[in-house]
Amino acid sequence: MSGKKKRIRRMFSVKEELLKKSREAALAAVQVFNNPNVTFKSETYVVLMVIAWTYLLHAYYRGKNVDYRYFVQGAKRKNYDRTKHGAYKYWELERCLDDKACPIDRGVSQNLKFVIGLRHEIEHQMTTRIDDLLSARFQSCCINYHDAAVKLFGNSYGIASHLAFSLQFSSLGREQVDQLSQHEGLPEHIKSYIKGFDMSLTPDEYSDPKYAYRVIFVPKTVNHQNQADQVITFVKGDSDVAKAVNAQYAVIKETERPKWLPSQVVRRLNADGFPRFSMKHHTDLWKNEGAKATGKNFGVQVASTWYWYDTWLEVVRTHCRDNAGLYK
């Protein structure tokens, strides 16, 4: 067998092995997340799906003869980066997504970059209560994986038959929904990461189902016995039913709370008639009040910046009124 044929055969063999491992990792991620006995499901899901997508794109690049190893181009040859044990350093998932030859569209890429960033936040410390909050993004990640695998490699590589909605053994009450919407119990670094990433997206990117697959469930009444066996019924987004549900949801959905930078808080109080109230006064006040403590709900950290809510603005305004002699 010629050297060229051997190289082609080896390329095909490695590509098939990458696809096999990729699919196994994706299926393992879904199975873990849907297992009610697993309490470490989100963390496990994130790690496995990053691996699944990385192998999928490695297989794609291999088939397109794109060298997905790190190297420095020398005068005559490539000088490849290697680990301390001599193995090649292959592209991580984010590098795969950023390459000009990447076949993944922007909505899918944003979802994956969110998952990658989340992995960075959770890989070195324990997290709690993130399963329900992030399930929409995880659902998109699964659907996107299936669509990409089928589009790039054919129907036999999809995982549609294994994707399903997890069954809940109890209904969500109003209190549980409120707790989820307030991110109760989430570590501060996870809150900050999610808030920062979402705020970096345009409204269209945030609403893209490829970024987060959001579904509204409402109790369904039926007129016929055979309809009662359908737990979930899907309707088209432009149908009268969907328009009615979305219109009602638009009225009750939570709106984004106004946020203020510390400098903006100071300027507001100066404009309210307290010109001598300074940034130092503001800093001393929030430190004395412990206003950034978890549970006080006076503000939020987005990336590396702290923002104050209107509730804190009122506390500061009351303080200035009670000590008008100092700040007039």
HELIX and SHEET records of a PDB file:
HELIX    1   1 GLY A    3  PHE A   33  1                                  31    
HELIX    2   2 LYS A   41  GLY A   63  1                                  23    
HELIX    3   3 LEU A   93  ASP A   98  1                                   6    
HELIX    4   4 ARG A  106  ILE A  122  1                                  17    
HELIX    5   5 ASP A  131  PHE A  153  1                                  23    
HELIX    6   6 ASN A  155  TYR A  157  5                                   3    
HELIX    7   7 ALA A  160  HIS A  162  5                                   3    
HELIX    8   8 ARG A  174  SER A  181  1                                   8    
HELIX    9   9 GLU A  188  MET A  199  1                                  12    
HELIX   10  10 PRO A  203  SER A  207  1                                   5    
HELIX   11  11 GLN A  225  ASP A  229  5                                   5    
HELIX   12  12 ASP A  240  ILE A  252  1                                  13    
HELIX   13  13 PRO A  262  ALA A  271  1                                  10    
HELIX   14  14 MET A  279  GLU A  289  1                                  11    
HELIX   15  15 ASP A  310  ASP A  322  1                                  13    
HELIX   16  16 ALA A  324  TYR A  327  1                                   4    
SHEET    1   A 2 PHE A  71  GLN A  73  0                                        
SHEET    2   A 2 LYS A  78  TYR A  80 -1                                        
SHEET    1   B 2 GLY A 299  VAL A 302  0                                        
SHEET    2   B 2 THR A 305  TRP A 308 -1                                        
END                                                                             
